[in-house]
Amino acid sequence: MEQAVRLARRGGTVLWICNTIEGTQNQYKHFTNLIHDQLPVGLIHSRFPYWRREELENKWMERFGKEGITRCGSILISTQIVEQSVDLDADLLITELAPTDMLLQRLGRLWRHDREDRPPGTIPQIIIIEESKNLEEFRSLSTKAIIEVLGSKAKVYAPYILLRSLVVWNQCRDQEIIIPSQIRELLESTYDTEDNEPEAWEQLSNEWFGTDSAKEMLAYRNSNLWQLALDDREGVQTRINEIPIVSLVLCKSLNKQMVTFVDGSEGIVGGNEFHLATAQAIHRNLVKVPEYCFTRVSSDSPFSEYLYGSQAVGIVKKNGLDVQGLKNGLHLFYTDTLGLTIEKSS
């Protein structure tokens, strides 16, 4: 964090990528507490409603994009959402550990364009945040302990592939990486098993490679490295099994006839008539929430004429969202700064 701030103070742009939405929100809080509004700090992830995410992406594209209209010393914190179809150009990339193909995707946002205004003395550099255990310690741990040490990233990516990626990128420490000539080598080293691996690693390997969906994903990724349809919604692309989600519509108020959405727009509800403006407003004020946050969900809501699948309504209040069917001990909050946050009671 200190290195990121030093570079930003010299006019550099820093892209910090976390593997989970909660991780980005926590990291954003750490930076804002450290900097105290002295430098621009941004946050982008998929739990902003569309209208707000569009605002944020436009703002940071102007700053980190090819033209760099508002380019200045700044820090952008994001999930893997910036790996796809986003022309961001950072002076420094800092990332949590992820599978090698994901790290290569993230590298595509580092020194993406020729610039003459980068801070003097800087070089293209990716910093992968170290784990709390080194490789030798990981080799002595049980499968359960490995997953616990890897933390939330082990819920996003296969633990065995994270371990193999850790091996590969430790071998690359302090070395140049030549793109694209080394891509195939790095991928093969990551997804090939080694002889005499620890028993816990073999167990994690069998759990990963023994699934048809894993084989399909590997084949797809290995043949389409730079065209992946990546998404940071829970369960999409990065996991073996997709986690069910609920469409949550954020509202300020709702009655039997009218709704005021969180962006201030209004819509007509009730009756059998379809209203295009209402449909557009619903989708601009919608976020996706994991179904495990709910004890019960429904496909029937005031917006069921406009939405498919499980859905819920969240009335935004100062002390959190008023949402029916939420699990005891879970609380949802929304702000334009952090997006939707999910918190557990202490």
N, C-alpha and C positions, 0 to 999 in steps of 0.2 A: 504494500500500500504506500509506503514511504517513497519507494522508487517511482511509482506511478505519479504521485503528487509532485515529486521533483521534476519529472519530465514535463508534466502539465504546466508547471510554473515557468518553464522555459519555452512554452508555446507549443508543446507536443500534444498529440491526440492519443489517448489510451483507450483501448477496447478490452474490457474485462468480461470474460464469458463464464457463467456458472451453468451447472447441469440441471438445476431445478429452479422453478419460479421463486420458491421460498428463499433459495440461496441468493438470488439477485436482490430480492427485497431486503434481506439482512445486510448484504454487502453495500447496498445503496445507503442504508442507515449508518453503517460504519463510516463511509466516506463523507457523508454530510455532517456527521458529528466531528470528523477530523478537520474538514476544510472550512466549515462555517460560512458558506456562501462566497468564499473567496475565488472559487473557480466553478465553471459550469459542470454539473454532474447530472447525467441522464440515466434513465431506467426504461428498458423496453422488454416486454414479455407478452404472452398471449392472454393473460387475465386482465387486460384492459379491454373495455368495450371497444368495438370497432372505431367509433368516432374519435375516441381519445388516442387509441393506438395510431390512427392515421395522422393525427396532429403531431404526435411524438416522432413518428418515423419521418415525416416531412421535415420537421425541425432538425433532426440529427442527420438526415441525408444532406441537408444544406451545409452542415458543419463537417461531416466526415466524407461526403461524396466527392466525385471527381472534380467538380468545379470549386468546391470548398468556399462557397460564397460567404459563410460566416465562420470559417475555420479559425480556431484559436485554441489555446491551451485548455483542454477539457478531458473529461473521463466519462465514457459510456459503459454502463453495465447492462448485460443482456444475457438471455438464454441462447440456446443453439438456433434460435429463430433467425439470427443474422448470418447463418451459414448458407442460406438459400436466397438467390434472386435479389440480393441487396448489395449495392455497389458502395460499400464502406471501405475507407482507406485509413488505417491506423498507423501511427508511428511506432507503437509498442502494443504487442498482444500478450495479455495475461489470461491464462485459462486454467480451470480445474482439469484434472486428469479425465480423459475420455478415450474411447477406442481410437486407434490410429487413423481410421478413415475420417472420423469426426475431427480429429486434430488437423488433418490435412485440409479439410474443408475450412476450418477456422483460419489456417494459414493463408487462405485466399483473401483474407481481409487485411493482411499485413503488407504495407508498402505496395499497394495494388497499382498505383499510378506513379509516373515520374513527376517529382516535385522538386522545386528549388528552395522551398520555404520550410523544409524540415529542420528541427533544431540541430545546430552544428555538432558534429561528432557522433550522431546517432547511426545505428546500423539496424538492418532488419533482425528483430529478435523476438522469439516466442519464449515466454516464461510459463512453465507448467508447475503449478503449485504442488509442492511435495506433500506426500502422505505422512501421517504421524508415525508410520513404521517404514523401515527400509526393506529392500527386497529379501535380505537374509531373514529378517524377522517374519515377513510374510510367508516364507518357506516353512517356518516352524509352527504356523498357526493352524487351528482347525478350520473347517469350512465356516462354521458359525462365527468364529472370531474374525475371519477374513472379512465376512460381510459386515460385521459390526464396525471394523476399522475403516472400511471403505465408505461407510455411512450411506447417506441418501443417494449417492451416485450408483450404488449397487442395486437400487430399486429402479434406476433408469436404464442402466446398461448391464449386460451380463458380467458378473464378477470375474469369471475366468478371462474374458476378453480384456477387462481392465488390467488384470495381472499381466497378461501377455503384452499389452500396450506399455505397461510400466517397464517391463524388461527391455522392449525395443527402444523406448525413448531414453532410458538410462544409458543405453549404448551410444545414443546420439548426443549425449551431454557434451556441451562445449564444442560441438562439431558443426560444420556447414552441412545443410541439407539441400540437395540440388533437385529442384522441381522443374519438369516432371520426371526426369530420368530415374529417380529413386523411388517413385511411388509404388511400383510393383514390388520392389524389394521390401519396402517397409510393410506393405500389406501382407505379403507372404510370410514374413517373419512373425507378424502378429497372429495370423490365423492358422499357422502350422503348429502342431503340438511338438514338444521336445521329449526325448527319452529321459527316464529317471526323474520325472517331475514328482514333487511331493504328493502323497496320497490325497490330501485335501484338494490340491489343484486338479488332480485327475478326476475327482468326483465332480468338481465344478465344471470341468471340461465335458464330462459325459452328460451332465444336465443340460449344457448349452447345445452341443453338437448332435445330441440325440433327438432333436426335434425337427420335424419337416419344415416348420416355419423358419427355424434358424438357418437351415440349408438354403432355403429360398432367398432369405434376406442376404446371406453371404454372396450368393451368386448374383443377385441384383446389384449389390453394392460394388462388387469387384468389377462388374462390367459397366457401371454407370457412376463412377466415382464423382464426377463433377456435375452430374445432373440429378442428384438425389432429391426426392420430394420430401424434404425435412420439415418437421413441425415440432413445436415444443409443447403441444397439448399432451396431457397424460395419456400414455399408452400408445402413442402414434409413432411408428417407425423405429423407435429405439428399444422397444420391449418385444419379447417373444409373444406375449398375449396382450391384446388391447384392453385397457381398463375402461369399463363403461363410464360414460359421462352424462351429465345433466345440463340442459340448456337453461341458464339462469338469466332472467330478464330483470335488469336493474331499473327501478322506478322510484320516483319521489312520492307519488300518490296514485291510488287506484280505487275506483268505485265501479258500479255496474255499467256505467255508460262511458266514462272517460278515464284516461290514464295520462299521467305526466311522467315522462321518462327522466333518467338521471341527467341527460344532456339538455333538459328543458323543453324538448319537443313534446307535442301532445298527440294523442290518438283516440279513435273511437273504438270501444269494445262492446260486446253484447250484440245480439241480433244475428241475422244470417248473412248480412251484406258484407262483401269483401271490400276493404279500404286499402288501396295501394300505399298511401302515406303512412298508415298504421303499420303495415307490413315492413316498410323500409325502416321505420323508427325502431321497431322491435329488433331487427337484425343489427342495427347500429348500436343498440344498447344491451347486447347480449354477451355473456361470458360463459365459458365452459367450466364446470366444476365436477370433480370426481364423484361418482355415484356413492362411493363409500362414505361420503360425508353425511349421507341421509339414512334415516331408518325407513323411510317410505318416500317414494316419488310417484308421480303420476304422468300420464300422457294427456291428461285433461286439465287445462288451466284456462284462464281468460284469453290466452293466446293460442289455444290448440288449433284454431283455424289457420294459423300462420306457421306453426312449428310441427316437426315430426319428433317422435320419440319422447323420452323422459324430459320433463320440463318443470320449472318452478319459477316463482316470482319472489324477488327480493326488494323489499321496501327499504331504501337507504335512510338511516337515521344516524344521529350523532353518536349513539352508543352501539352501533352495529346494524347489520341487516336483519330485518324481520322476515324470516323465511320459515315456512311450514315444513315439517318433516325432518328438520335438521337433527343430527345425533346429539344426545346430551353431552355437554362438555365441549362442544365445538361452537365457535363463533365466527361469523363472516363479517368483514369490514370492507368498505370501499372508500377510497379517496382518489382524486385525479392524479396524485403524486405517486402512490404505491400500486394503484390498481386494486384488485380484489385480493384480500389477504385471508388466510384460514388460520385461526388460532385455537389452541386448546386451553381449557381452564387449568390453572396451576393447581 
